[in-house]
Amino acid sequence: MAKRLNFCDEQRADPVATRSLRLPRDLSGALRFLARASVLSILLAHGGCSSLPTSGPSNALARMDQVDPAALPYAMVKVTPDVENILERNSVRLGRVFIDRRGPAEIRFGIGDTVSVTIFEAAAGGLFIPVDAGVRPGNYVTLPNQPVDTQGNITVPYAGNIRAQGRTAVQVQTAIVNALKNRALEPQAVVALVDQKASSISVLGEVGTPSRFPANAAGERLLDAISRAGGPRNPGFDTFVTLEREGRQATAPFGSLLNEPTNNIFVRPQDMIYVFTQPQTFVAFGASGQQGQFGFGAWRLSIAEALGKTGGLNDNLADPASVYLYRGERREVAEQLGIDCSRFSGLVVPVIYNLNLRDPAGYFLATKFEMHNKDVIFTSNSTSVESSKLMTYLRLITATVNDPLMAAVNAYTVKGLAAGTGGATVVNTTSSLK
């Protein structure tokens, strides 16, 4: 009875099959090359995590010192109660820029004002009232109305030029009486403003009736002056008011005049008020619920409300301790924040504020931190997300190396089958080496 051959006997009986299990020299060289390439790719991926796709800097990169010395310098500031107090004290409000808390301003004459002057004497036969004047209701004479000239003076007969610019009506009356007291009979003077041009207030921009009108001697505040001009055309949250006075200028939301009475200050003669509309927006990037540009929707917005507008933080991506707000701060504010401004040029210092929402106190800070127009909020990914990206990248590299290898092995297997070696070529090579 013929003895059945086992696998090893079959190999000895069929030398052709044995040769088919050996890898050709060119294939083994290719495999060694692919193995070396895979190891090199893994090392590069491990050392070059910064090449992974992301929407911005990681939390580690954001917290470290300047990465590129040639790039725009910036300063990192952690949001604390002290930082919020500094920012709140430096927020632009009209009541903080114009600190004059006096009541209504006195109306003073200026160049171009038209003035009426009436002079009284105690009896007829004086300087202005002749003896034969006859019966009359009073011993007085009214001079023709005259404007204050470019030198700031008015003219009174026998008194000469009387300084009027910058003086009140009472002060001008006293000056006239002093000039005539040695020539007239107990003179008295009454000075009145006929046409007020110098002591005026201008309200321009998006109001019902942009105009220039005389200042009210009883005094009026910013809202009163805007009301006299017809009120704002768009009394919404994106309406702003600019006040210019004596070369100084400040802008505040219209809502702050209503909600913060200290901003509704008294206007002064020669003030210029400009009302305009400017939509307030901010931009959100990174691991937030939504990314893009968002409107404030209110005259004042906190960073907590801003994050709410974006849908909050993405629970699958965000690191709550790595919420950053990018803003250009005035140099004087940056100095108060303790920033070394020697490496910054110009009046604006780029500042990145870091808000830690892992700490419950961070949410209270977020409700007080006021947003500015054109602020940028970036929320960094969690470290685990970056690690997951790296693992996915390594799997891609491994698959890229493994696929050609399997294709080559399959090709030689098919070639062996085509040569008639049967099932010998598909046997695990480990078994043939035993």
NUKE-333885 format. One record per residue: x, y, z of N, C-alpha, C, O in turn. Coordinates in steps of 0.05 Angstrom, whole numbers, plus 5000, padded with zeros to 4 digits. Example, Ala and Ser with C-alpha at 12.3 -4.5 7.8 and 13.67 -1.06 7.14 Angstrom:
526448865156524649105156526449345156528549345169525749555142527349795143525850015157526850235161
//
This chain:
501749765000500050005000501850255000503650275016501250424983503050674980502650845004500450885014504950955014504951125037504351415029505451515010502451545044501751815038503952015047504851995069504652185029506752375035505652605052503452715047507252685072506452925087507553165072508653155051507153395085507953645072510953655067511753745045512553575086515453585083516353395061518153465045515153155059515852975038515153085011516553054991512753225010512053354984514053554976514653584952515153704995517153904988519653774977520853874958520553554990522853414980522353284954524253264937519953194949519253064924518953264902519253184878518253504908517853704887519653944891518754134904522053944881523954164886522954424874523754644882521254404853520254654841518554804861518655054863516954654876515154774896516854904918516155124929519054774925520754884946521955144937522155334953522755164912523955414902521855634902522655874904519355574898517255784897516755924923515656144924517655794945517255924971519356134977518856304994521556124963523656324968522856584954521956584931523256804968522657054956524957134938527257104945524257224914526357314896527957544908526957694925530457574899532157774910531058054906531358214925529858124884528758384879526358444897525958674906524758234904522458274922523358324950522358494964525358174959526258204987527558484990527358605011528958584970530058854971527859064973528159264987525759024958523559214959522259214986521459424996521958974998520758965024522459105045521359245062525059065043526859205062526659505059526759655079526459605034526159885029523559995041523460205053521359835037518759925048518759925078517560105091520159735090520259725119521759965130520860095150524060035117525560265126523960525123523960695140522460545100520860785095518660805116517961035125517460585125515360595145516460695171515160855185518760585179519960675205520660975204520061115223521761065181522461345178519961525179519961735191517761435167515261595166514161615194513061825202514261395210513261405237514861605254513661755270517461595251519161785266518562075258518362245276518262125233517562395224514862485234514462715242512962295234510262375244510362425274508962615284511862265288512062305317513462575324512662705343515462645309516862895315515763135301516563365307513863105283512763335268509763355271508363375251508763345296505863365301504763635291502363655286506463835289505464095280504564095251503264275242505263875236504363865208501463745206500363735184500263665228497563565228495563785222496064015231493363725208491463945203490064035228489363875246489664295231488264415254487264695246488164795226485564805262484465075256485965295269485165535266488065245284489565455297491665335315492165095314493065495332495165395349493965215371491765255380495665025379494864855401495065005427496265225428493964895449494165035474496965065483497665275496498764875478501564895485502965115470504465275481502365135444503665335427502765615435504265805436500165645442499065905449500266005475500566245478500865825494501865915520504865955520505866095538506365845501509265875501509966155490508366295480512566215494513566475484513366495454512666295440514066725443513866775414515166545399517466485403513566425381514566195365516466285343518666175340515666485328517266585306518166865313516567055313520766905318521767175325521267385304521067625310520967295278520467485257517567565254516967745239515767425268512967475265512167715283513767825298509667795280508668025296508667955325507567745333509968115342510068045371507368085384505768245375506967925405504467955420504967895449507167795456502967945466503267895495500967715503498667745494501567535522499467355532498667445560500467495577496067475565495067565591492867375600490967325585493167275625491067105636488867275648489467465663486367205642484167365652483767315682483367085690483967525698483667515727481867745735481267925719480867745760479267975769480768245766479568445760483468245772484968485770485068585741484868825735485368395722485468475694482768595685482668795671480568465694477968575687477468855699476269025686478468895723478169165735479669375719478669595715482069305710483669495693482169555667482069785659481169355654479769395629477169555633476469725616475769505655473369655661473869945666472370115657476070005680476770285685477570435660477270675658478570285640479570415615477570385592478170465570475170275597473170265576472370545569472070715586472070595543471470865533468570945539466770815529468271145556465671255562465871555562467971665570463771695553463971985551464372115578465872305580463171995599463472115625466272085636466972225655467871905625470571875634472572045619474672125629471872115594473572285578473072575585474972725588470572655586469872925593468872935622466572875628470672995640470172975668468973235680468673255705468373435664467273685674464473625683462673565668463973655710461373595721459873855728457973845744460774085718459274325723456574325710456074175692454874495720452174515709452174655683454174665668449874775675449674905649451675125646452275275665452775145623454875355617453475625613451275635601454775835622453776105617454176175587456176105575452176315576452376395548454176645547453676845560456276625532458176845528458176925499457776765481458577185495458677285468461077185453463177135464460677165427462777085409462677235383460777375377464777205367464877335341462477245324461977015321461077445313458777385296456077415310453977435297456077415337453577455351452577745347454177935346449977775345448778045342447778135370446377985384448578385377448178485404446478735404446878905386444678755423443079005427443979145452444379015473444479415451445379565474443479795479442879945460442479815503440780045512442080175536442880045555442280455534443580605555441580785568440080935555441580785595439780955611441381165625443681115633440081405628441281615645439181695666436781655663440181815688438481885711436582115704434382115715437282295686435582535680436282635653438382565641434482805642435082935616437383135619437983215641438583195597440783385597443483245601445483375606443382985599445882845602447282805575446882965557448882595573450382545549448682455526449182525503446682295531445082185510442182305509440882285488441282425531438582535532438682835534439482945555437882985513437983285514435883395534433983255541436283655542434383785561431683815549429683785562431583885523428983935510427783675497426483685477428383445509427483195497424483165500423283005486423283325518420383305521419583065538421282925550416983015537415882795553416582535539416082505515417682345554418282085543418181875565418381945588417781635558417381425579419781375596419581265618422081445587424481395603426881535591426881585567428881585606431281715596433281495587435181425601432781395563434581195552434781225522433181365510436781095511437081085482437980805475439680685488436780705453437480435444439280465419438480585399441580345420443480355398442580145377441379945383443280195352442779995331444079725337446279715348442779515330443979255334446579235318446779335296448479105330451079075317452278805323451878695345453778695304455078435309457778475324458978685322458578275338461278275349463278245327463078045312465078435324466878425301469078215304469178075324470678185283472777975283474878015305476277825311474978255317476778305339475478235366476778245387472878165365471478095389470278335404469678315428469978565390469078805403466378905392465578825370464979075407462679225398463379525403465179585418461979705389462579985392460180135405457880095398460880295425458880455440459780755438462080815445458080935428458881215426459881325453458781265474462081475451463381605474464681405493465981475513464381145487465780945503467880795487469680665499467680815461469580685444468980385441466780295444471180235436470879945432470579805460472179855478468579645462468079485486468479195480467279085461470179065496470678775492468178615498466978645519467278445478464878285482465477985480464277825494467477905464467977625460468877495487470677595501467677265493468377125517467077235542467677135564465477445540464277565563461277505564459977465543460077515588457177485590455977765587457377965586453277775584451878025581452378205605452678445602452378095629452878265653455678385653455978615660457678235644460378335643460578565622462078755627459278535600459278745579457878995590458879215585455678965603454179195615455979345635456079595634457479205651459279335671461379485656462179705665462479375635464579505620463579765607464979965607461079765597459980015585459480225606460180465602458480145629457880345650460580465660460680705664462580305663465180415672466380605652467780795660465880555626466980735606465380995604466581195595462881005613461181245610460681395637459581615636461481285659460581395684461681675689460481825705463881755677464982015681463882225661464582455662462082135643461082315622457982315622456882525614456682105629453782095629452782125658454282105677450082175660448782205686447981935696445981815688449581835715448981585728448181375707445881275709449881315689449081135667448580845676449780745695446780725663446180435666445980315638445080455619446580065634446479945608445179665609445379525629443679605588442479345585443379235558442979355537444679005560445778865535444278605532443878455550443378565507441778315501442978185476443978325458442677925475443577775452441277745433439177615439441477865409439377855389439477615372437477475368441877555361442277325344444677165353446977265351444276925363446476775375447576585354446276415343450076625348451476465328453976325339454476095333455376455356457876345367457376125387458675915387455376155404454775965425452675765415450375775423453575595396451675415384452675125387454975075393450874945382451474655384450674525357448574585346452474355347451974225322451373925327452873795341449173825315448473545317448273445288446573535272450073255281450273155254449872855253449572725274449772755229449672465225446872365222445172495210446372125232443871985228441772065249441071905266440872315247438772425264436572525246436872555222434272585259431972675243432572925227431972935203433673135240434273385226437073475234437373625254439073395220441773495226441873805225440973925205442773935246442574225247444574335268445874185283444774595266446374745286444474945299443175105285444274935325442375105339443675235363445675135373442575465373443775605395443675435421441775285425445675475437445675335462443575445480442975685480442375275496440275365514441475465540443075325553440675705548441775825573440975655597442375665618438775515596437975345618439575095621439474955641441175035600442774795600441374555589438974525593442774385575441674135564443773925562446173985559442973675564444773455563444873335535443473425517446573135531446873015505444272915493443672975470442672775509440172665499438272895492436672875473438373125507436673355500437473465473435773525456440073495469441073605443440273425420439473525399440573165423439872975402436872985397436072965374435373025418432373045414431673295398429873285382433073515404432573765389433073725359431973865342434873545352435573495324433773275312434373175290431673195326429872995315430372715325428872535317432372675342432872405352434272235332434372305308435472005341436871835322434871695303432671615311435771665278434071525259433971225265431871095260436071115275436170835282436870805311439170765318434870815329435470805358435970515367434870435387437670375353438270095360440870065375442070265383441669815379443969745394446569815379448769825391446469855353448869915338449170215331450570285313447770385346447970675343449970785363449970715387451770965353453871075370453871375369452871495350454871495390454971795392457871875396459171775415458772065380461472185383461172475391459672625379462572545412462572825422465372945418467272825427465473165404467973305400467773575414465973735410469773635431469873875447472673975451474373825462473274215442475874335446478174155437480174125451477874025414479973855404479973575415481673415406478273505434478173245445475773095434473673225428475972835432473772685420473472415435475372295443470972335438470372075450467771965438466072115430467671695437465371555425464271355445465771225459461671335447460371145465457771045452456571185435456870805459454370715448451970885457451970995480450070915440447771075447446370955472445171095488446470685474445270555497446470635523445170625544449070705522450470785547449371045558449571105582448371225540447171475549444571425565443871575583443171205558440671145571441170975596439871025617442970785595443370595617445470685637445570575659447170865629449270965647449071275648450371405632447471385666446971675667449471845668449372075660451671735678454171905680455171975652456772165650454271835631455171905604453372115592454272245572451072165603449272365592449972635604448572755620452272745595453472985607452173235595450873215574452673465608451773715597453373785572455873745571451973885551453373985528454274275533453174415550456374355518457474625520457274765493457174625472457275025493457375175467459775085451461975035462459375055425461374975405461774665405463574575391460174515421460374225419459374135392457574245381460573915383459673785358458973495365460673345376456473415359455473145366454973005339453573115322456072765336455772615312454472345319455572195335452172285307450772035312451071855287450571945265451971605291452371435268451771145276451571075300451470975256450970695259453370535251454470575230454270355268456470175263455969905275456069865299455269705258454769435268457269325283459469345272456869215306458969095322459068795317457068655319461468695310461768415303464268295317466068445325464268035319466567885328466767635312464867555299469067505313469667265297470367045316471867085335469366805311469866565327471166355310470166285289473366235319474766015306475265795326474865825350476065565315476965345332474765165340472865115325474965055365473164835374470664955387469964875409469365135374466865245384464565105369464964965349462165155379459865025367459565105338458964935320459965365332459865465304462265645300463265765319463065675276465265855269464266055249462565995232465266295250464466505232464366775245465466815267463066965232462767235242459967265254457967175242459867395277457367425292456967715300458867855307454467805299453768075308453268075338452467875350453768305350453368335379450368295386449668145404448668435371445868425378445068575403442868545413446968735414446468885438448669105439450669085426448069315455450069535456452469455472454569585471452169245489454469145504454268845505452068735509456568705502456568415501458968305517461168405514458468105533460667975548461667735532460367645513464067635540465167405526463467155531463366975514462167145554460366915559458066915540457266705529456867155535454667175516455667125487454267005471458167205481459267155455459566855450458966765428460666715470460966425467458166295464457966095449456166395478453566295475452466325447451066155436453066555435452166605407453466405388452166335367455866305393457166115376456365825381457365645368454465785400453665515407455265385429455165145433456865545443458565435464460965295454461665315430462265145471464564985463463764715453461764595463465264605434464764345423465664135443468064115449463863975454464463785475466363565466467763445482466563515440468263305429471063405422472863245416471463675421473963775412475363975431477763965434473764135445474864375458476364305484475664115498478364465489479664475516478664715530479464945523476964695550475764925563477865115576477265345580480165015582482265185594483765345573485465505580483065305548484565445526482765605508482665565484481265785521479665985506481266245504481966355525481766335480483466565476481866785461480366735443482367035469481167265456483467445446485167535462483467505420485567665407484467955404482267995394486168145413485268425412487668605411489768545422487368835398489369045399488669245421486669385419490369265442489769445464491469705461493669695450490369925472491870165473494370125490494369975509496470275483499070235496498870285526499970145542497370495534497170555562495670345578496370295601493770215565492369995578494169755581494269625602495769695560497669465561499669505584500369315598500569755588502469805609501169755636502469655655498669835639497269775665496869485670496669395693496769325648496469035651499068905658499168655662501269055660503868945667505468835643507268685647504768915619506068815595508568995590508469235592510768865584513169005576512869105547513068945528512369365544511669475518514169565503513869685481516569515513518969605500519369475473520669595455518369235469518669095443516469145424516369025402514569325431512369385413512669675404513369855419512169725379512169995367509270075361507569905355508870325362506170425356504470455381505370395404501970535377500170595399498370355407496970365427498470145390496769905395498569665400500469615385497969515421499469285428497769035424495569015436498668835408497068585405497168425431499268355441494768365441494568215466492767975462490667995448493567745474491867505474491067455502492767405520488467455507487367405534486667105536485266995518487566975557486966685561484866665583485266755606482666535577480466485596480266185601479966025583480466115627480365835635477565765645476765845667476065615628473365545635473265265648471065165654475565145653475564905670475064985700474064825716475965225706475565335733472765455734472065625718470965375753468265485754468365795756466565925747470465905769470566195771470866325744470266565741471866175724472266285698469666375685469566565669467466245692464866325681463966595693462666755679464566645718463966905729465667125716464667345711468167065711469867255697468867305669468967535659467867095656466867125629464467305627463967435606462767315648460467485647461167775650459467955644463467845660464268125664466168225642466468465639467468035628469468115608467968225583466568075570468268485578466768615557468168585530470568625527466568505510467568475482467968745469466468935476469868765450470168995433469568925404469668695397469069125389468569085360470968955347473269045352470568755330472568615315474368435332476568355323473568365356475068175372474967895358473167845343476967735364477167465353477367265376479067295394475567065377475566865397476566605385475466515364478566475397479466215387479566025410480666075431478265785406478265575426479965345415479465235394482065275431483965065422482864795427481164745444483764595410483064325414484264205439486364295448482964005450484063855472486563695463486763625440488263635482490663475476489963195465491363095448487863085476487062815467486162825437486562625423485063045428484263065400486663065383486762945362488763215391491263215375492562945375493562865354492462795397493562525398491962345379493162175365489362375379487662215361488362275332488362085315488862525325489562585298492262455290492562355268494162455310496762325304496362025300497661915282494661895316494261605312493061555284493761365271491161715277489961685250492061725228491961585208493761905232495861965213497761725211498661645189498561605234500261375234498961135221500260985206496361095226494960875212494960915182495060725167494761165173494761215145497561145133497661025112499661215148502361145138502760845137503860735118501860705159502160415160500660285137501660095124498260375132496660265110498060315083497960145065499260545081500560615055502960425050503460355028504360355072506660175069505659885066506859735050503559805080502659525080501359455054501659225045499859635041498459565017500259474994499659264982502459614987504259504966505559244974505959074956506159205000507358955009505358715004506158514993502858745012500858535008500358484978499958264970500458704963500058674934502258504922501758344904504758564931507058414920506858114928507357944911506158054953505957774962503757634946504057414938501557774943499257654928500057594899499257394887501657784887502457744859504257494856503857344837506157454875507857224873506256964879506956754869504256984896502656754902501056674877500956434870499956864864498456804839500356694818499556514803502756794817504756694797505456404803505756244784505656344829506256064836503955874829504355654819501555974833499255814826499155764796498455554786499855974781499755954752501955764742501655644721504155734757506355554749505755264756507355094749503455214769502654934775503754834801503754594805504555004818505554904844503354834863503854724885500854894856498554814872498454974897498955214897497654844918497254984944499755034958499755154980502054944947504554974962505255264966506455334987504655434947505555714949503855874968504656094975501555774976499855924995500255845023498955945041502055655028502555565055504355765069506055885057503755815095505356005111508255935109509055715114509856145103512756095100514056025127516255905127512756085149513856015175513855715178515655605190511755575167511655285169513755145153514754935161514555265130516555145113519355155124521155015115519655335145522355375156522855185180525055175191520755045188521054875212522654625205523154455222
//
